[in-house]
Amino acid sequence: MPPGTGEMKKTTGPVWLFFVCLTIVLPIVLAQIPQAKTNVREREKQILDKILQPIVCDRRIRPSGANGTDGPTIVDINLMFRSFPTISDNKMEYSTILTFREEWLDERLKYSDFNGKIKYLTLTDPYKVWMPDLFFSNEREGHFHNIIVPNVYVRIFPNGAVLYSIRISLTLSCPMNLKLYPLDRQTCTLSMISYGWTTEDLVFQWKQIDPVQVARNMHLPRFILEKFQTDLCNSITNTGEYSCLKVNLLFKREFSYYLIQIYIPCCMLVIVSWVSFWLDSNAVPARVSLGVTTLLTMATQTTGINNSLPPVSYTKAIDVWTGVCLTFVFGALLEFALVNYASRSDAHREKLKKQRRQWEMERERDQQAMVMEAAAAAAVVESRMDDGSTTFAMKPLPRLRNDGITLDKSRPLHSSYDFHLGIRSSSVGNNSNCWRSWISKFPSRSKRIDVISRIIFPVMFALFNLIYWSTYLFREGSEEE
């Protein structure tokens, strides 16, 4: 053996062994890397197959209570309101789209998290695990969302906690008090209650953090969601006590819509009906058409408002407004009827006055003619006496006095007639106040009625507005407090 051959064999042996081990181990290590990623999904499948077996988790049996006791199953609930498409006053209901979530602990569903690689398991079929028998007690209609896939999932956590989430649309009843409509606030309720499990087996409770959420930038067409409040509402029947939760939603009605659509048009109709006060009393077609048109328009608008509201037994704020506005419009039409009657009455009285004056003038002419005849007869008698005639004739001087008395008696008749027409004498006019002196500028009664109406109607309508708004706005503020 040549010198140094043994030492070469000793050096080459370990190197050869290293390469052999590297050749064998390296493919195994490289193969394990993608296999580990695949095994997580495989592990999830194995876990689901194991925990969802009827032997392990029977969905007909509720989970045990806290800490594995025989107490009731605790279910935490939270909601997220995504929108309120409609709030109907006529049907007294509201519709909402919400995300409903329930959380509870089922120790039968515990599993290993595979060193933290599995945070939770997701199911799209909620009927494979036990579910609380919750229902919405004030629901009228409801449906699930299945586009594109059913909007529902169940998450199972390693500690056995279960999260159930679903997106649903509901139409729920909302009894409303419309006494202050449209200056009102309405409280609508969403109630959730167990159907079959009593409080000995199942208890609902609100989630401690954010039990109710509202989507940002949510806009309602005619209302504002001012606030919401969660509460308990356990129901006791002859079959037991059932756990119940409710959330009260306080909606404030947007008044700007009603101000533009109802209040301002009604004010305009009332003011337009006052235009007839400035028209001539003889313009009968114009004043009648104006009064009837405004009255029919006001009645149509009142009918349209009532058709959008349910028939209730009490008086609403809008009923007071439309009723008074309709009364003002109807009063303007009646005012024209009174003016027309006064105008015809004035014309008739003026005709009688003219006839009376003509009769008095004729009477005066007759009296003057009689006086002239008496004077002529007296002259004849005097001439005969001057001629020496003994014929005796009475002088008609008493007749002249009688004529004077007759003329004096006619003056009180004329004076009383003037008083009936409202024309005051100078002595009475000096003692009259400013109002009577001003109103006396208008001789006819029809004109006086129009002038007085021009003042009384606007003043009364302004006074009504002051009382109406101060009353109902104060009641609205009291209700808010």
Secondary structure, 3 states (H helix, E strand, C coil): CCCCHHHHHHHHHHHHHHHHHHHHHHHHHHHHHHHHHHHHHHHHHHHHHHHCCCCCCCCCCCCCCHHHCCCCEEEEEEEEEEECCCEECCCCEEEEEEEEEEEEECHHHCCCCCCCCCCCEEECCHHHCCCCCEEECCEEEEEECCCCCCCEEEEECCCCEEEEEEEEEEEEECCCCCCCCCCCEEEEEEEEEECCCCCCCEEEEECCCCCEEECCCCCCCCEEEEEEEEEECCEEECCEEECEEEEEEEEEECHHHHHHHHHHHHHHHHHHHHHHHHCCCCCHHHHHHHHHHHHHHHHHHHHHHHHCCCCCCCCCHHHHHHHHHHHHHHHHHHHHHHHHHHHHHHHHHHHHHHHHHHHHHHHHHHHHHHHHHHHHHHHHHHHHHHCCCCCCCCCCHHHHHHHHHHHHHHHHHHHHHHHHCCCCCHHHHHHCCHHHHHHCCCCCHHHHHHHHHHHHHHHHHHHHHHHHHHHHHHHHHHHHC
